[in-house]
């Protein structure tokens, strides 16, 4: 009875969250509304002569009224450049072009199968969670391929298939921000963070690798935590599978697929040699003019390297596995990746206007200075502040699924606010990514949640939202605790969170 009551409580809670989430308009409409609200707020703020003093320069900051002749001129004349100059747009498009080649050729799917098939049974759970985290490099491939494959793998190994599904889903979605490689989410969030940081410091640059050290370590932490939850909580709770679905044999890699992998490996090694050759010599072609790595073509060109690396490996695999027969097949892979971005591009158009208006009106600066003063007077230190921000991000994620959409709203407010308190945009971004990841697996607003329900119903006809949440809630809680502890340790030890990135910033 206790379990039923808990499940009913979860169902009621999620039902309320789902109803609230369904009341929200489309994210693009939401940004259009926010942009309009900023315009109106600029007029109201100008009527009341609101102003603050810039803590760095001592200059008085007053709101700029967009409901004016000059404001109308800005809205009309800058609409196109607000969109085309929006930092995340180009980075995401270019990154996905390369990853589209790798995904379209079959390279990514084959690598996932190869990893899982070669894994001893004792390490099976860890490898599935770990593979799920790594699959984030290639956008939705983890949801579409690895989650159902993990259920098949667990059942083939004589274990409950839903436990395998849960482990993979935990890695793909709960560990969304962690990875050993840079993926599309890194340049996307970095671009939004840079736009927000430039409210205070116009030439501030947030590079896509700014969270790499923290996320590299997080990959192993989340994989270990996900394994523990699966083995100690999920597997005992599910017991022995007695459903109708028969175990399926996982197909081994064909000789031609193995040939494709060899080709991809050779191409990747050659590409890596090209990068290493440009970094090791003091005057290497990927170093800066002064020999530095942090301010160099390597760091500024990470997005281009993601595109080239994924493209080269994908083409090499396609040639070896004969999934790419001509240049048209390469272009098709890139085109297919672009076809999935229609909604994103529409969203970005309105998000770009919102961010531009927010910057032009000085409301972001005014809010940041006022908020920073309030936080200073609260006496909270870095750790309580960051943990509070993790909680806020996790809660917002329950009703708004898109990581980029949330960050486009939150970054212009919280990054300048924390910068005025001395904390770097990169640290704030890390805290956001932790909160944004841990509640993905229990949020009905997550775009692939319905797909996971469908996968689970293959093994449990009665499965619904409550079934998924009761299975995934332990992961969410443990990930939140474990990841927060890692963040606290990082702050206490003052470890850089990425190349050339510190925890603190001086304005």
C-alpha positions as CSV (number, residue, x, y, z in Angstrom):
1,X,0.0,0.0,0.0
2,X,2.9,2.3,0.8
3,X,4.3,2.0,-2.7
4,X,0.9,2.7,-4.2
5,X,0.5,5.8,-2.1
6,X,3.9,7.1,-3.1
7,X,3.2,6.4,-6.7
8,X,-0.2,8.2,-6.5
9,X,1.5,11.1,-4.8
10,X,4.0,11.3,-7.6
11,X,1.3,11.0,-10.2
12,X,-0.6,13.9,-8.6
13,X,2.5,16.0,-8.4
14,X,3.5,15.3,-12.0
15,X,-0.1,15.8,-13.2
16,X,0.0,19.3,-11.7
17,X,3.4,20.0,-13.3
18,X,2.1,18.7,-16.7
19,X,-1.0,20.8,-16.5
20,X,1.0,23.9,-15.7
21,X,3.5,23.1,-18.4
22,X,0.7,22.6,-20.9
23,X,-0.6,26.1,-20.1
24,X,2.6,27.6,-21.4
25,X,2.7,28.6,-25.0
26,X,5.2,27.4,-27.6
27,X,8.8,28.5,-26.5
28,X,9.1,30.7,-29.5
29,X,5.8,32.4,-28.6
30,X,7.1,32.7,-25.0
31,X,10.2,34.6,-26.2
32,X,8.1,36.8,-28.4
33,X,6.1,37.7,-25.3
34,X,9.2,38.3,-23.3
35,X,10.5,40.6,-25.9
36,X,7.2,42.6,-25.8
37,X,7.3,42.7,-22.0
38,X,10.9,44.1,-22.1
39,X,9.7,46.9,-24.5
40,X,6.8,47.7,-22.1
41,X,9.1,47.4,-19.0
42,X,11.6,49.8,-20.6
43,X,8.9,52.4,-20.9
44,X,7.6,51.9,-17.3
45,X,11.2,52.0,-15.9
46,X,11.9,55.2,-17.8
47,X,8.8,56.9,-16.3
48,X,10.0,56.2,-12.8
49,X,13.6,57.4,-13.4
50,X,15.0,54.1,-12.1
51,X,18.8,54.1,-12.1
52,X,21.8,52.3,-10.5
53,X,25.5,53.0,-10.3
54,X,27.8,50.7,-12.2
55,X,30.1,49.1,-9.5
56,X,33.1,49.0,-11.8
57,X,33.0,52.4,-13.6
58,X,30.9,54.5,-11.2
59,X,28.7,55.6,-14.1
60,X,25.0,56.1,-13.7
61,X,22.9,53.5,-15.6
62,X,19.4,54.5,-16.6
63,X,16.8,52.5,-18.6
64,X,16.5,53.1,-22.4
65,X,12.9,53.5,-23.5
66,X,12.1,51.4,-26.6
67,X,8.7,53.0,-26.9
68,X,10.2,56.0,-28.5
69,X,11.4,57.2,-31.9
70,X,14.9,55.9,-31.2
71,X,13.6,52.7,-29.7
72,X,11.4,52.0,-32.8
73,X,14.5,52.7,-35.0
74,X,16.5,50.1,-33.0
75,X,13.7,47.5,-33.2
76,X,13.3,47.8,-36.9
77,X,16.8,48.3,-38.1
78,X,18.5,45.7,-35.8
79,X,15.9,42.9,-36.2
80,X,18.0,41.0,-38.9
81,X,21.4,41.5,-37.3
82,X,20.0,40.6,-33.8
83,X,19.2,37.3,-35.4
84,X,22.2,36.7,-37.6
85,X,24.7,37.9,-35.0
86,X,23.2,35.8,-32.2
87,X,26.2,33.8,-30.9
88,X,24.6,30.3,-30.4
89,X,23.1,30.2,-33.9
90,X,26.2,29.7,-36.0
91,X,27.9,27.4,-33.5
92,X,25.0,25.0,-33.3
93,X,24.5,24.9,-37.1
94,X,28.2,24.3,-37.9
95,X,28.6,21.7,-35.2
96,X,25.5,19.8,-36.3
97,X,26.6,19.7,-39.9
98,X,29.6,17.6,-38.9
99,X,27.7,15.4,-36.4
100,X,25.0,14.9,-39.1
101,X,27.6,13.3,-41.3
102,X,28.7,10.9,-38.5
103,X,25.2,10.1,-37.6
104,X,23.9,9.7,-41.2
105,X,26.8,7.4,-42.1
106,X,25.9,5.1,-39.2
107,X,29.2,5.7,-37.4
108,X,27.7,6.8,-34.1
109,X,25.2,3.9,-33.9
110,X,27.8,1.3,-34.8
111,X,30.2,2.7,-32.1
112,X,27.5,2.4,-29.4
113,X,26.7,-1.2,-30.4
114,X,30.4,-2.0,-30.5
115,X,31.0,-0.6,-27.0
116,X,28.0,-2.4,-25.4
117,X,28.7,-5.8,-27.2
118,X,32.3,-5.9,-26.0
119,X,31.4,-5.3,-22.4
120,X,31.7,-8.0,-19.7
121,X,28.3,-8.6,-17.9
122,X,29.7,-7.2,-14.6
123,X,30.4,-3.9,-16.2
124,X,27.3,-3.9,-18.4
125,X,25.3,-1.4,-16.3
126,X,28.3,1.0,-16.0
127,X,29.0,0.9,-19.7
128,X,25.3,1.5,-20.6
129,X,25.1,4.6,-18.3
130,X,28.6,5.8,-19.5
131,X,27.6,5.3,-23.2
132,X,24.4,7.2,-22.6
133,X,26.4,10.2,-21.3
134,X,28.8,10.0,-24.3
135,X,25.9,9.8,-26.7
136,X,25.0,13.4,-25.8
137,X,27.7,14.5,-28.3
138,X,25.4,13.5,-31.1
139,X,22.2,15.1,-29.9
140,X,19.1,12.8,-29.9
141,X,20.8,9.6,-31.0
142,X,21.0,8.4,-27.4
143,X,17.3,8.6,-26.9
144,X,16.4,7.1,-30.2
145,X,19.0,4.3,-30.4
146,X,20.7,3.6,-27.0
147,X,17.6,3.6,-24.7
148,X,15.7,0.9,-26.5
149,X,18.9,-1.0,-27.3
150,X,19.8,-1.0,-23.6
151,X,16.5,-2.7,-22.7
152,X,17.2,-5.4,-25.4
153,X,20.7,-5.9,-24.0
154,X,19.5,-6.3,-20.4
155,X,16.8,-8.8,-21.4
156,X,19.3,-10.7,-23.5
157,X,21.6,-10.9,-20.5
158,X,18.7,-12.4,-18.4
159,X,17.9,-9.1,-16.5
160,X,14.9,-6.9,-16.4
161,X,14.7,-4.9,-19.6
162,X,13.2,-1.8,-17.9
163,X,16.3,-1.7,-15.6
164,X,18.5,-1.4,-18.7
165,X,16.1,1.2,-20.2
166,X,16.2,3.2,-17.0
167,X,20.0,3.0,-16.8
168,X,20.4,4.3,-20.4
169,X,17.8,7.0,-19.9
170,X,19.6,8.1,-16.8
171,X,22.9,8.5,-18.7
172,X,21.4,10.1,-21.8
173,X,19.1,12.6,-20.1
174,X,20.1,12.8,-16.4
175,X,23.8,13.1,-17.3
176,X,23.0,15.4,-20.2
177,X,25.7,18.0,-19.6
178,X,28.5,15.6,-18.7
179,X,30.8,14.3,-21.4
180,X,34.4,13.4,-22.3
181,X,34.0,15.2,-25.6
182,X,32.6,18.6,-26.6
183,X,29.1,18.4,-28.1
184,X,26.6,20.8,-29.5
185,X,25.4,21.8,-26.1
186,X,28.8,23.3,-25.2
187,X,29.0,26.0,-27.8
188,X,25.3,26.6,-27.6
189,X,25.3,27.5,-23.9
190,X,28.7,29.2,-24.1
191,X,27.3,31.5,-26.8
192,X,24.3,32.4,-24.6
193,X,26.6,32.9,-21.6
194,X,28.9,35.2,-23.6
195,X,25.9,37.3,-24.7
196,X,24.9,37.7,-21.1
197,X,28.4,38.4,-19.8
198,X,28.8,41.2,-22.4
199,X,26.0,43.1,-20.7
200,X,28.8,44.0,-18.1
201,X,32.0,43.4,-20.1
202,X,31.5,44.1,-23.8
203,X,34.5,42.1,-24.9
204,X,34.1,39.1,-22.5
205,X,34.5,35.7,-24.3
206,X,33.1,32.4,-23.0
207,X,34.8,29.6,-25.0
208,X,32.9,26.3,-25.7
209,X,35.4,24.3,-23.6
210,X,35.0,26.6,-20.6
211,X,33.3,23.8,-18.5
212,X,35.4,20.9,-19.9
213,X,37.4,19.9,-16.8
214,X,34.3,19.8,-14.6
215,X,32.2,17.9,-17.1
216,X,35.0,15.4,-17.8
217,X,35.2,14.4,-14.2
218,X,31.4,14.6,-13.9
219,X,31.1,11.9,-16.6
220,X,32.7,9.3,-14.4
221,X,30.9,10.5,-11.2
222,X,27.4,10.3,-12.9
223,X,28.2,6.9,-14.5
224,X,29.2,5.5,-11.1
225,X,26.1,7.0,-9.4
226,X,23.8,5.8,-12.2
227,X,25.3,2.3,-11.8
228,X,24.8,2.3,-8.1
229,X,21.2,3.4,-8.3
230,X,20.4,0.8,-11.0
231,X,22.0,-2.1,-9.1
232,X,20.9,-1.2,-5.5
233,X,17.5,0.4,-6.1
234,X,16.0,-0.2,-9.5
235,X,16.9,-3.9,-10.1
236,X,15.7,-5.1,-6.7
237,X,12.5,-3.1,-7.0
238,X,11.7,-4.5,-10.5
239,X,12.5,-8.1,-9.6
240,X,12.4,-10.8,-12.4
241,X,10.8,-9.9,-15.7
242,X,7.8,-12.0,-16.5
243,X,6.3,-10.0,-19.4
244,X,5.3,-11.2,-22.8
245,X,8.2,-9.6,-24.7
246,X,10.7,-12.3,-25.8
247,X,14.4,-11.7,-25.5
248,X,16.1,-10.6,-28.7
249,X,19.5,-11.4,-29.9
250,X,21.7,-8.4,-30.4
251,X,23.2,-8.4,-33.8
252,X,27.0,-8.5,-33.9
253,X,28.8,-6.1,-36.1
254,X,29.1,-7.2,-39.7
255,X,32.5,-7.4,-41.4
256,X,31.7,-4.3,-43.5
257,X,30.8,-2.3,-40.3
258,X,34.0,-3.4,-38.7
259,X,35.9,-2.2,-41.9
260,X,34.1,1.1,-41.6
261,X,35.2,1.5,-38.0
262,X,38.8,0.8,-38.9
263,X,38.6,3.5,-41.6
264,X,37.1,5.9,-39.1
265,X,39.8,5.1,-36.5
266,X,42.6,5.7,-39.0
267,X,40.9,9.0,-40.1
268,X,40.4,10.1,-36.5
269,X,44.0,9.3,-35.6
270,X,45.3,11.4,-38.6
271,X,43.0,14.2,-37.6
272,X,44.2,14.0,-34.0
273,X,47.8,14.1,-35.2
274,X,47.0,17.2,-37.2
275,X,45.7,18.9,-34.0
276,X,48.6,17.7,-31.8
277,X,51.1,18.7,-34.4
278,X,49.7,22.2,-34.3
279,X,49.7,22.4,-30.5
280,X,53.0,20.8,-29.3
281,X,55.5,23.1,-31.0
282,X,55.8,26.5,-29.3
283,X,55.2,28.2,-32.7
284,X,52.6,25.6,-33.8
285,X,50.0,26.5,-36.4
286,X,47.2,26.1,-33.9
287,X,48.8,28.3,-31.2
288,X,48.3,32.1,-30.9
289,X,50.8,34.7,-32.1
290,X,52.5,34.7,-28.7
291,X,52.6,30.9,-28.5
292,X,49.6,30.7,-26.2
293,X,47.0,28.0,-26.4
294,X,44.2,29.7,-24.5
295,X,44.0,32.6,-27.0
296,X,44.7,30.7,-30.1
297,X,43.1,29.3,-33.3
298,X,42.6,26.1,-31.4
299,X,40.4,27.5,-28.8
300,X,38.5,30.0,-31.0
301,X,38.1,27.2,-33.6
302,X,36.8,24.5,-31.4
303,X,33.4,24.5,-33.2
304,X,35.1,24.2,-36.6
305,X,37.2,21.3,-35.2
306,X,34.0,19.5,-34.0
307,X,32.6,19.9,-37.5
308,X,35.8,18.7,-39.2
309,X,36.5,15.9,-36.8
310,X,33.0,14.4,-36.9
311,X,32.8,14.9,-40.7
312,X,36.1,13.3,-41.4
313,X,35.4,10.3,-39.2
314,X,31.8,10.0,-40.6
315,X,33.0,10.1,-44.2
316,X,35.8,7.5,-43.5
317,X,33.3,5.2,-41.9
318,X,30.8,5.6,-44.7
319,X,33.4,4.8,-47.3
320,X,34.6,1.7,-45.5
321,X,31.1,0.5,-44.6
322,X,29.7,1.5,-48.0
323,X,27.0,3.6,-46.5
324,X,28.4,6.7,-48.3
325,X,28.8,6.1,-52.0
326,X,29.1,9.6,-53.2
327,X,29.1,13.3,-52.2
328,X,25.3,13.3,-52.3
329,X,25.2,10.9,-49.3
330,X,27.5,13.2,-47.3
331,X,25.3,16.2,-48.1
332,X,22.2,14.1,-47.2
333,X,23.6,13.5,-43.7
334,X,24.1,17.2,-43.2
335,X,20.7,18.0,-44.7
336,X,19.0,15.5,-42.4
337,X,20.6,17.2,-39.4
338,X,19.5,20.6,-40.5
339,X,15.9,19.4,-41.0
340,X,15.6,18.8,-37.3
341,X,16.5,22.5,-36.6
342,X,13.4,24.2,-38.0
343,X,11.8,24.8,-34.7
344,X,15.1,25.8,-33.1
345,X,15.8,28.4,-35.7
346,X,12.3,29.9,-35.2
347,X,13.0,29.9,-31.4
348,X,16.4,31.5,-31.9
349,X,14.9,34.4,-33.9
350,X,12.6,35.5,-31.0
351,X,15.2,34.6,-28.4
352,X,17.7,36.9,-30.2
353,X,15.3,39.8,-30.2
354,X,14.6,39.3,-26.5
355,X,18.3,39.2,-25.5
356,X,19.0,42.3,-27.7
357,X,16.1,44.3,-26.3
358,X,17.2,43.3,-22.8
359,X,20.7,44.5,-23.4
360,X,19.7,47.7,-25.2
361,X,17.3,48.8,-22.4
362,X,19.9,48.4,-19.7
363,X,17.3,46.5,-17.7
364,X,19.6,43.5,-17.4
365,X,22.3,45.7,-15.9
366,X,19.9,47.4,-13.5
367,X,18.4,44.1,-12.4
368,X,21.9,42.6,-12.0
369,X,23.2,45.5,-9.9
370,X,20.1,45.6,-7.7
371,X,20.1,41.8,-7.3
372,X,23.8,41.7,-6.5
373,X,23.3,44.3,-3.8
374,X,20.5,42.2,-2.3
375,X,22.6,39.0,-2.4
376,X,25.6,40.8,-0.8
377,X,23.4,42.0,2.0
378,X,22.1,38.4,2.5
379,X,25.6,37.3,3.5
380,X,25.5,34.1,1.6
381,X,28.8,32.7,0.4
382,X,29.6,31.1,-3.0
383,X,28.6,27.6,-2.0
384,X,25.0,28.4,-0.7
385,X,24.5,30.8,-3.7
386,X,25.5,28.2,-6.3
387,X,23.6,25.4,-4.6
388,X,20.5,27.7,-4.5
389,X,21.0,28.4,-8.2
390,X,21.2,24.6,-8.9
391,X,17.9,24.1,-7.2
392,X,16.3,27.0,-9.1
393,X,17.5,25.6,-12.4
394,X,16.3,22.1,-11.5
395,X,12.8,23.4,-10.6
396,X,12.4,25.5,-13.8
397,X,13.5,22.5,-15.8
398,X,10.4,20.6,-14.6
399,X,8.1,23.0,-16.5
400,X,10.3,24.1,-19.4
401,X,12.2,21.4,-21.3
402,X,14.6,23.1,-23.7
403,X,18.1,23.7,-22.1
404,X,18.8,26.6,-24.5
405,X,15.4,28.2,-24.1
406,X,15.8,28.3,-20.3
407,X,19.4,29.5,-20.4
408,X,18.5,32.3,-22.9
409,X,16.0,33.6,-20.3
410,X,18.1,33.0,-17.2
411,X,21.6,33.9,-18.4
412,X,21.0,37.6,-19.0
413,X,19.7,37.9,-15.4
414,X,21.9,35.6,-13.4
415,X,25.2,35.8,-15.1
416,X,25.6,39.6,-14.7
417,X,24.2,39.3,-11.1
418,X,26.8,36.7,-10.1
419,X,29.6,38.6,-12.0
420,X,28.9,41.6,-9.8
421,X,29.4,39.3,-6.8
422,X,32.8,38.2,-8.3
423,X,31.8,34.8,-9.7
424,X,32.6,34.0,-13.3
425,X,30.0,33.3,-16.0
426,X,31.6,29.9,-16.6
427,X,30.9,28.9,-12.9
428,X,27.3,30.1,-13.2
429,X,26.9,28.1,-16.4
430,X,28.2,25.0,-14.6
431,X,25.7,25.4,-11.8
432,X,22.9,25.8,-14.4
433,X,24.0,22.7,-16.3
434,X,23.9,20.6,-13.1
435,X,20.4,21.7,-12.2
436,X,19.2,21.5,-15.8
437,X,20.3,17.9,-16.1
438,X,19.2,16.2,-12.9
439,X,15.5,16.7,-13.4
440,X,15.4,15.9,-17.1
441,X,14.5,12.3,-16.4
442,X,11.4,13.2,-14.3
443,X,10.1,16.1,-16.4
444,X,7.1,15.4,-18.6
445,X,8.1,18.6,-20.4
446,X,11.3,17.0,-21.7
447,X,10.9,16.5,-25.4
448,X,11.7,12.8,-25.5
449,X,9.6,11.9,-22.4
450,X,6.7,10.5,-24.5
451,X,9.1,8.4,-26.5
452,X,10.5,6.9,-23.3
453,X,6.9,6.0,-22.3
454,X,6.4,4.2,-25.6
455,X,9.7,2.3,-25.2
456,X,8.7,1.2,-21.6
457,X,5.2,0.2,-22.7
458,X,6.8,-2.5,-24.9
459,X,7.7,-4.3,-21.7
460,X,4.9,-3.1,-19.4
461,X,1.6,-2.4,-21.1
462,X,0.3,-0.4,-18.1
463,X,3.4,1.9,-18.0
464,X,2.7,5.6,-17.9
465,X,4.2,8.8,-16.5
466,X,4.0,7.6,-13.0
467,X,5.8,4.4,-13.9
468,X,8.7,6.3,-15.5
469,X,9.0,8.8,-12.7
470,X,8.9,6.1,-10.0
471,X,11.7,4.4,-11.8
472,X,13.7,7.6,-12.5
473,X,13.2,9.6,-9.3
474,X,16.0,7.8,-7.4
475,X,18.4,8.7,-10.2
476,X,17.3,12.3,-10.1
477,X,17.8,12.6,-6.3
478,X,21.1,10.8,-6.2
479,X,22.5,12.7,-9.2
480,X,21.4,16.0,-7.6
481,X,23.2,15.1,-4.3
482,X,26.3,13.7,-5.9
483,X,26.7,16.4,-8.5
484,X,26.2,19.1,-5.9
485,X,28.8,17.6,-3.7
486,X,31.3,17.6,-6.6
487,X,30.5,21.3,-7.3
488,X,31.1,22.1,-3.6
489,X,34.4,20.3,-3.7
490,X,35.4,22.1,-6.9
491,X,34.6,25.5,-5.4
492,X,36.4,24.7,-2.1
493,X,39.5,23.5,-3.8
494,X,39.3,26.4,-6.3
495,X,39.9,24.1,-9.3
496,X,39.6,25.7,-12.8
497,X,36.5,24.4,-14.4
498,X,37.9,24.5,-18.0
499,X,40.9,25.6,-20.0
500,X,41.8,29.2,-19.0
501,X,38.6,29.4,-16.9
502,X,38.6,30.5,-13.3
503,X,35.8,30.4,-10.7
504,X,36.1,34.1,-9.9
505,X,36.1,37.2,-12.1
506,X,37.3,40.8,-11.4
507,X,35.4,43.6,-13.1
